[in-house]
Amino acid sequence: MKCCICGTIKNVEIYLNKVFQNMELIGSLFENYVIILYYDHSSDNTLQKIKSYQNNNDKLQIIINNDIPLKYRTHRIAKGRNEIIRMIKDKYSDYEYFIMMDCDDKCVYDIRLPLLKNYLIDNDNWDSLSFNHPAGYYDTWALSKRPFVVSCHHFKSPDLGVKNLIKIIKKTSKDKLIQCLSAFNGFAIYKTQKFINCIYDGTFRLDYIPKNLILENIRAAGNINTSQNKEDCEHRHFHFQAVFQNNAKIMISPECLFVKRF
């Protein structure tokens, strides 16, 4: 098995030592791996840090954004993730897996490598797999599970869907996976062929969501608030494409891949 371990980075210098350590541990599960990082304009020494690391690990590939940064954060991140997907498609399409992970404080905890290894062995029930987190399930913006499929930030009562989704995660047995339409939570592993033709999009759109699911969401949470219509979590479009075009199974493990040190 081979894997691309990927991330978008901006102003994360203080976290990179532990992030790189975790990436190398993940890489040890595979016969071969490559690290692909998309660097965006930073005000700290992030670029110098990754170049220094590259001198010690030739598996690191760096994509540097030389364009003027886009105005909105989710648009910038979507651009970076799409550049990574393009490199995977061009150079590493034979790699069975790729991982997207945040390179900030969310992925500096100790990693439970045996847990990830077990899911790689028993991989029939998922095409994308993300996990709970010791800081709690914080990434509700990327989370879509019927009937709450549209961004929780675009409803007048966003807490309604969020509380319901978190309740499901807390109540699910640790040996069960939760199927959804979108989830990330700082780390997700993907089967390459199910996602290689999908695109991240950080704009707020509804055209890619089936109308019956939008109506179902409105019945559950009220009308959509379109006044905040500049941004949406970039993961949602990417995951929905994979589900409805490629029949991908998006799963959440109730277990935490990362654990706090005691």
PASE-371303 format. One line per 4 residues: for each residue x, y, z of C-alpha. Coordinates in Angstrom, 1 decimal, padded with zeros to 4 digits. Example, Ala and Ser with C-alpha at 12.3 -4.5 7.8 and 13.67 -1.06 7.14 Angstrom:
<rs>
012.3,-004.5,007.8 ~ 013.7,-001.1,007.1
</rs>
This chain:
<rs>
000.0,000.0,000.0 ~ 001.1,003.6,-000.7 ~ -000.3,006.9,000.6 ~ 000.0,010.6,000.0
-000.1,012.5,003.4 ~ -001.3,016.1,002.6 ~ -002.0,019.4,004.2 ~ -002.4,023.1,003.6
-000.2,025.3,005.7 ~ -000.2,028.9,006.8 ~ 001.3,030.4,009.9 ~ 001.8,027.0,011.6
005.6,027.1,012.4 ~ 005.1,026.3,016.1 ~ 003.2,023.1,015.4 ~ 005.2,021.6,012.6
007.7,019.5,014.6 ~ 004.9,017.4,016.0 ~ 002.9,017.4,012.8 ~ 005.9,016.1,010.9
006.5,013.4,013.5 ~ 002.9,012.2,013.2 ~ 003.2,012.2,009.4 ~ 006.3,010.0,009.6
004.5,007.6,011.9 ~ 001.5,007.4,009.6 ~ 003.9,006.9,006.7 ~ 005.4,003.9,008.5
002.2,002.0,007.9 ~ 002.7,002.0,004.2 ~ 005.3,000.5,001.9 ~ 005.8,003.9,000.4
004.5,007.4,001.2 ~ 004.9,011.0,000.1 ~ 004.1,014.2,002.0 ~ 002.5,017.0,-000.1
002.1,020.4,001.5 ~ 000.6,023.5,000.0 ~ 002.1,026.6,001.5 ~ 000.2,029.9,001.5
001.6,033.3,002.4 ~ 002.6,033.4,006.1 ~ 003.9,035.9,008.6 ~ 006.1,033.5,010.5
008.9,031.1,009.5 ~ 006.6,028.3,008.2 ~ 008.3,028.2,004.8 ~ 011.8,028.1,006.3
010.7,025.3,008.6 ~ 009.3,023.1,005.9 ~ 012.3,023.7,003.6 ~ 014.6,022.7,006.5
012.5,019.5,007.1 ~ 012.7,018.7,003.4 ~ 016.5,018.6,003.7 ~ 016.1,015.7,006.1
013.1,014.0,004.4 ~ 013.1,013.9,000.6 ~ 009.6,012.5,000.6 ~ 008.3,016.0,001.1
006.8,017.8,-001.9 ~ 006.1,021.6,-001.5 ~ 003.5,023.5,-003.5 ~ 004.1,027.3,-003.0
001.3,029.7,-003.7 ~ 002.8,032.7,-005.5 ~ -000.5,034.3,-006.4 ~ -002.2,037.1,-004.5
-004.1,035.4,-001.6 ~ -007.9,035.1,-002.2 ~ -010.1,037.2,000.0 ~ -011.9,034.4,001.9
-010.3,031.8,004.0 ~ -012.3,028.8,002.7 ~ -011.6,029.9,-000.9 ~ -007.9,030.0,-000.1
-008.0,026.5,001.5 ~ -010.0,025.1,-001.3 ~ -007.5,026.3,-003.8 ~ -004.7,024.7,-001.8
-006.4,021.4,-001.5 ~ -007.3,021.3,-005.2 ~ -003.6,021.9,-006.0 ~ -002.8,018.9,-003.9
-005.4,016.8,-005.6 ~ -004.0,017.9,-009.0 ~ -000.5,016.7,-007.9 ~ -001.8,013.4,-006.7
-003.6,013.0,-010.1 ~ -000.5,013.9,-012.0 ~ 002.2,012.0,-010.1 ~ 000.6,009.6,-007.5
-002.6,008.3,-009.0 ~ -001.4,004.7,-008.3 ~ -001.2,005.4,-004.6 ~ -004.2,003.6,-003.0
-004.8,006.3,-000.3 ~ -004.4,009.9,000.5 ~ -004.8,011.7,003.7 ~ -005.8,015.3,004.3
-004.9,016.6,007.7 ~ -004.7,020.0,009.4 ~ -001.2,021.1,010.3 ~ -002.1,023.1,013.3
-002.9,022.4,017.0 ~ -005.5,019.8,016.1 ~ -003.0,017.2,014.9 ~ -000.2,017.7,017.4
-001.6,015.1,019.9 ~ -000.1,011.7,020.1 ~ -001.5,009.5,017.3 ~ -003.0,006.0,018.0
-001.2,004.2,015.2 ~ -002.7,000.8,015.9 ~ -006.2,002.2,015.5 ~ -005.4,003.6,012.0
-003.7,000.3,011.1 ~ -006.7,-001.7,012.0 ~ -009.0,000.4,009.9 ~ -006.6,000.0,006.9
-006.8,-003.8,007.4 ~ -010.6,-003.7,007.7 ~ -011.3,-001.2,005.0 ~ -014.4,-002.7,003.3
-016.9,-000.4,005.0 ~ -015.4,003.0,004.2 ~ -014.0,005.1,001.4 ~ -013.4,008.1,003.5
-012.8,007.8,007.3 ~ -012.5,010.6,009.8 ~ -012.4,010.5,013.6 ~ -013.6,012.0,016.9
-011.1,014.2,018.7 ~ -010.1,014.6,022.3 ~ -011.0,018.3,022.1 ~ -014.5,017.2,021.2
-016.2,017.1,017.8 ~ -015.3,020.7,016.9 ~ -015.6,020.6,013.1 ~ -019.4,020.8,012.7
-019.0,023.1,009.7 ~ -017.7,020.2,007.6 ~ -020.3,017.8,008.9 ~ -023.4,016.8,006.9
-025.7,014.0,008.0 ~ -029.4,013.7,007.1 ~ -031.5,015.6,007.7 ~ -028.9,018.3,008.4
-027.0,018.4,005.2 ~ -026.6,022.1,004.4 ~ -024.0,024.1,006.3 ~ -025.1,024.5,009.9
-023.9,028.2,009.7 ~ -026.6,029.0,007.2 ~ -029.7,028.4,009.4 ~ -031.3,030.8,011.9
-030.9,028.1,014.6 ~ -027.5,026.5,013.8 ~ -027.3,024.8,017.2 ~ -030.2,022.5,016.4
-028.4,020.5,013.8 ~ -025.0,020.6,015.6 ~ -026.4,019.3,018.8 ~ -028.2,016.5,017.1
-025.1,015.4,015.1 ~ -022.8,015.5,018.1 ~ -025.3,013.5,020.1 ~ -025.2,010.8,017.4
-021.4,010.6,017.6 ~ -021.4,010.4,021.4 ~ -024.0,007.7,021.5 ~ -022.5,005.5,018.9
-020.6,002.4,020.0 ~ -016.9,002.7,019.4 ~ -016.9,-000.4,017.3 ~ -019.4,001.1,014.9
-019.0,003.6,012.1 ~ -021.3,006.5,011.4 ~ -022.3,007.1,007.8 ~ -022.7,010.6,006.6
-022.4,012.9,003.6 ~ -019.5,015.0,004.8 ~ -017.0,014.9,007.7 ~ -013.4,016.0,008.3
-012.6,017.0,011.9 ~ -009.0,017.8,011.2 ~ -008.0,014.4,009.6 ~ -009.5,012.1,007.0
-008.1,009.2,005.0 ~ -009.5,008.6,001.5 ~ -009.4,005.8,-001.1 ~ -007.8,007.7,-004.0
-009.9,006.3,-006.9 ~ -013.2,007.4,-005.2 ~ -012.1,011.0,-004.8 ~ -009.4,011.8,-007.4
-012.0,013.4,-009.8 ~ -013.6,015.6,-007.0 ~ -013.1,019.3,-006.3 ~ -013.0,021.4,-003.2
-015.1,024.5,-003.2 ~ -015.3,027.1,-000.4 ~ -018.1,029.1,-001.8 ~ -021.7,028.8,-000.5
-023.6,026.8,-003.1 ~ -026.7,024.6,-003.1 ~ -026.7,023.4,-006.7 ~ -024.7,020.3,-005.9
-027.1,019.2,-003.1 ~ -030.1,017.2,-004.2 ~ -033.3,019.3,-003.8 ~ -035.1,016.6,-001.8
-032.3,016.8,000.8 ~ -032.4,020.6,000.9 ~ -036.2,020.4,001.6 ~ -035.7,017.7,004.2
-033.2,020.0,005.9 ~ -035.6,023.0,005.8 ~ -038.3,020.8,007.4 ~ -036.0,019.9,010.2
-034.3,023.2,010.9 ~ -036.3,026.0,009.2 ~ -035.4,028.2,006.2 ~ -031.9,028.7,005.0
-030.3,032.0,005.8 ~ -028.6,033.2,002.6 ~ -027.3,036.5,004.0 ~ -024.0,034.7,004.8
-023.5,033.5,001.3 ~ -019.8,034.1,000.6 ~ -018.2,031.0,002.3 ~ -019.0,027.4,003.0
-016.7,024.6,004.4 ~ -014.7,023.4,001.4 ~ -015.0,019.8,002.4 ~ -018.8,019.6,001.8
-018.6,020.0,-002.0 ~ -015.7,017.6,-002.2 ~ -017.5,014.9,-000.2 ~ -020.9,015.3,-001.9
-019.3,014.9,-005.3 ~ -017.8,011.7,-004.2 ~ -021.0,010.4,-002.7 ~ -023.3,011.2,-005.6
-020.9,010.7,-008.5 ~ -018.8,007.8,-007.2 ~ -021.0,006.2,-004.6 ~ -018.4,006.8,-002.0
-019.0,005.8,001.6 ~ -018.1,008.7,004.0 ~ -017.7,007.3,007.5 ~ -016.9,008.7,011.0
-015.3,006.6,013.7 ~ -016.5,007.6,017.2 ~ -013.0,006.8,018.5 ~ -010.3,009.4,018.7
-007.3,008.9,016.4 ~ -005.3,011.5,018.4 ~ -005.0,011.4,022.2 ~ -003.8,013.9,024.8
-000.6,013.2,026.7 ~ -001.0,012.7,030.4
</rs>
